[in-house]
Amino acid sequence: MASSSSSSSQKFLLCLCLIIISFSLASSSDTNSAKKVKVDFYYESLCPYCSRFMVNYVAKKLIEDKDLFSIVDLHLSPWGNTKFKSNDTFVCQHGPSECLLDTVEACAIHLWPRFEEHFGFIHCVESLVVEHKYTEWESCFAKLGLAAEPILDCYASGLGKELELQYAAETNALQPPHQYVPWVVVDGKPLYEDYENFVSYICKAYKSTSNSAPKACSEVTLYTSQRGKAMSIAPVSYKDKKMSTLSGRIISALSLWMQRMNGAASA
């Protein structure tokens, strides 16, 4: 059973990479396409909600849909709730292993700037996190036919740390400041705990600049337009543990409610 599961996982990774590559080739020849929707995903590698969102939502609902992915400019930022200690050292929310993987993923983005290359690797690592096998992350090199040396050298040389400090500056400059992860921003607006509904926000942002939207956009509706529908709040890892209290949840829920009301008013 373990062998069968591993084989299925490798087939999925290969299929995902082929989808991304085919999209890249198609989009590079389309010079008349409408402006893409900017999507920023701020995360940390061992946050369980981040890894599940990466694997079960970003990969399966966005990237596997070539038409939908063609209208998106997706940016990954692996820093999350990490905190500075002193002398440019930092402490990760889920311990040293998270610092390692955040840095490795930062190196992947830097060394393999083409999205189809670094996302395939990061997706592989985060899939192992979901399976509680993240210590086997180096197996992703062989699975994807990638050379390990550039990533390992990036980490060992200190370049990875420099890259992480850049992501720290990027994350800390967010306005409004991020409160937790996953922190997803679409077209400059944070989705708060409605991040699992991100496709709706992408479609709404795209429709404002184009009359031609992907088929997926006709199949989703923002909750703000569905009266009587209960507010869905996805799980998060708070930046400040104190915010995990009831008061923190209330503040976050109010922020989400206000965003939805604003969205309904502008619809």
N, C-alpha and C positions, 0 to 999 in steps of 0.2 A: 504493500500500500504506500509506503514512504517513497519508493522509487517511482510509482505511478504519479504521485502528487508532485514530485520534483520535476518529472517530465512535463506534466501539464503546465506547471509554473514557467518552465523554460519556453514552451511553445507560446504561452501568452506573452512573455517578454519579447520574443522574436516578432510576433504578430504586431505588437504595439509599436516596436521600432519601425517595422515596414509601413505601418499606417502613417507615422510621423514623417518618415522619409518621403513617401508618396505625396503627402500634403505639401511638404516643403518644395518639391519639384514643381507641383502644380501652381502654388501660390507665387513662386518666383517669376513665372511667365505671365502673371496677371497684373499688368501695370495700371489697369483701370479700376481696380477694386476700391470700395469705399474705405474710409478710415477705420482702422481696427479699434476694437474696444480694449483699453488697457486693463489688465487684471494682475494685481499684485498679491502674492500669497506669502505672508510672513509666518514662519513656523519654526519649530525646533524638532530635531530628528527623532527623539524618543517620546515626544508627547503622543499618547495613544490616539487622541482625537485628530491630531495633525496627520499621522500616518494613515489612519483610516480614510480621512478626507482625500488625501493624495491618491490612495489606491482605489477606493470605491467610488469616488466622485470625480476628481480631476481626470484620472485616466479613463474611467469607464463612461462618464457622461459628457466629457468635453473632448478629449483627444481622440477617442475612438470614433467620434462623429466628425468626419473630415470637413463637412460643410460648416458646422458650428465652429470648429477649431480655426477654420480659415478666416474668421472675422475677429479673432482674439490675438492680442499680444500679451503672452503670459510671462510674468517675471517671478522668480522664486528668490526668497530671502531667508537663508538659514541662520537665524540668530534667536528670534523669539523672546523668551523671558530671561535670557542669560543676563547676569549682573556683573558689573565691573568690581574687582577687588582692589588692586593697587598695581601701579607700574604696568598698566596695560594687560594685566592678567584678569581672568574672568572665571566665574563659577556658573556652571550650567544647572538648570532646574532639576534635571534628572541624573546628575552626576557626571563623572569624568568620561564615561562611555558616550554620553551625549555630546560633550565637547569634541571628542574625537570624530564622531560621525558628522556633526555640523561642519567641522573644518574640512573633512574629506569631501563633503558635498559642495562646499564652497570652492574647493580645488577643482572639482569636476566641472562646475559652471565656468570657471576661469580657463581651464585647460582645453575644454571641449565646448567652445562658445555656441556651436550649432545646437539648437534646442533638442533636436532628435537624438543627439549623442549624450548630452548631460542628463536629460530627463530620463532616458532609458536606464541609465545607471542609478540615478536617484530613486526612480520607481522600484528598481530591483532591491535596493537597500531598504526602502520603506516597507516593501512587501515582507521582507524578513522581520522587520519590527512588528508588523501586524501578527506574524506567526510566532513571535517571541523567540526568534532565532537570529537576532541582530548581531550576535558575536560571529556569525558566519558571513558577514558582509563582504569579505574579500572573495567569496565564491562568485560574486557578480562579475568580476573581471572575466573569468572563464566562460560564464553563461553567455556573456555578450560579446566575447571575442575582443576584449579591450586589454591594452597593456597596463599592468599595475604600476610599473616604475614611475611614470610621471606623477601619479597621485601620491604615491608613497614619498617621493622626493619633495613634492610640494608641502606635504605635512611636516616632514623631518627638517626641511630647510628654514622653516619659519614663515614661508610665503603664505601658507594656509592661515596662520595667525593674523597676518596683515590683512588678508581678505576678510576674515571674520570681523576685524575691527572696522572695516569699511561697511559691512552689513550692520554692525552695531550702530554706526553713525546714521545710516539710512533708516534703521528701525526707530532710533531715538528721536529722529526728526519728524516722525509722523504727526500730522495734525488732522483730527484729534489724536492724542497719544493712544497707542494700543493698550488695552486693559488685560488682554489674554491672548492665547493662541488656541486654535487657528485664528488669524486675523486676516480677513480677505477684503481687499479694496477693489471695487469695480468703478472705472471711470472717475477715480479720485474720491469715491465715497465708501466708507467702511460698511460692511454688511452686518456687523455685530454678530449676534448669535443666530442670525438667519443665513449663515454662510452656506448651508447645504442647499439653499434655494438659489445659488449663485447664477444658474443658467438663466433664470427669469430676469435677473438684473442685467446680465450681458445682453439679452435680447432687447430689453427696454432701452438700454443705452445705444444699441446699434440702430434700432428703429428710428431714433431721433435724427439720424443722419442719412438714412437710406430707406427706400421703399421695398427693397428686396432683401428679405431676411431668410436665414436657413429654415428648413422644414421644422427643426426642433423648436423653433420659436413659436410656431403655431400650436404647439402641444403643451406649452407651459403658460401659467398665468401667475402674476404677482399676487400674493396673499392679500394685498391691500384692496384688490378689486373683488375679493370674495367675501362679502358681508356674512358675518356670523361664523366664519371659520376660526377655529381656535388658533392662538398664536403658537407657532412652533419654535422652541428654543433648543438649539443643539448644544451638546456638552462642550466645555472649554477648560483649559488650564490657565488659571489666573496668574497674572504677573505678580501680584501681591497677595499672599495667602489670606490676608485680612479681608480681601475683596471676595473671598469665597463664602463669606457669611451671607445671611439673608439680605442684608442691606446692599451688598455688592450685586446680588442677583436682581434686586429691585431696580437699582440704578441702570444696570445693563438692559433690563426689560423695557424700562422707560425710554432709553436711547433708541432701542429697536422700534418701539411703538411710534416714536416721533418721526423716525425715518420713514416708516410705512405710511404714516399720515401725510407726510410731505410728498411721498411718491403718488399717493392717491389724488392729492390736490393738483399735481402737475400732469396727471394722466389725461 
